[in-house]
């Protein structure tokens, strides 16, 4: 392994500059998928968590409690099945049932539902960490159930939820590069295309560096949040 | 409903694809077992080395951990399998996958084991030293047994993630469960094997998901 080879193949300045615009386009697609699936995943996860806690708290009647079973199954299934398998099923298997989804939206949908499963667990733990007496106090002040959730429970539960939510969001955002497997032109796909076209793996190294530049600060922030909450 | 059964739960296709998927499952289990053991060992080694409090060594380990926590695993798979050969480093897919999962998993395990080691007071190390125990004896008899309680919940959850990550080896053409299911899907023009693969993962990992939740509640 010569040093000249290393520079020519891994850190080739000309290849790097030539492929940078293409990689930039890919990065933009990655960012779009990440943004859409994070926002959809959070909203869906929060809604599921609120429903699950509400059903559990409002009633002891078991037929109504059974409503939570589908949610529990949804959460456990999406936590057990690797996201790549879910993505492949959504993109390659659903069309047989007449459900056609564009690559981009198949990726958004997959990462949104995967994140929503983890977010549901985290939000639920956050909501349940708030004592029952607070809920009772809020209700006796005349707040409706939604008002109580909005003004009392969720703001407090959110603080408990932030550290695990941050690290899980980072994990799902890193998974966005799996979209390249179904042909989405994200950063990784563009890098692979450029590598194949130029027969030089420098674009892959550039992509790895770009990912690291984006994620390193996020990883650091999540570690900091974890440490702060632990105190 | 008929279309659902014919395309997603087709018994005939399941029967035809059984050998392909069986091979895939075996490869997935082998890959999981080998990588998990190696990742835990390397993680443990790094965490122990960090306990030596050598500044240079620590900086290197921190850089390693940060890098691999920031890099998406699929990118690492591609670097190992598609970029390293340009430097003359060629590996069969199985060992490329083991290498990737090990270096990636070890970065997470190092953090988990370090938190475990740090949860034990310094006085215990000093007491162990005063009793004449050397570094490895202190680790083995004093620090590690106590750290297990702190370490077990996140280590279980991380093992689950590592096993889930083995499916990424399908992108480097390793015939693991997902790859085999995709092959069978192509061969029989029916997506039942893909659904089957998802169900196999569900059956395999659901107990681990539940165990993770239980351990987090018990020790948390």
Interface residues (C-beta under 8 A of the other chain):
Chain A: X1 X5 X6 X9 X10 X76 X77 X79 X80 X81 X82 X83 X84 X85 X86 X88 X89 X92 X93 X96 X97 X98 X121 X171 X174 X175 X176 X177 X178 X180 X181 X188 X192 X195 X200 X201 X204 X205 X207 X208 X211 X212 X214 X215 X216 X218 X219 X220
Chain B: X3 X4 X7 X8 X66 X67 X69 X70 X71 X72 X73 X74 X75 X76 X78 X79 X82 X83 X86 X87 X88 X89 X161 X164 X165 X166 X167 X168 X170 X171 X178 X182 X185 X190 X191 X194 X195 X197 X198 X201 X202 X204 X205 X206 X208 X209 X210 X213
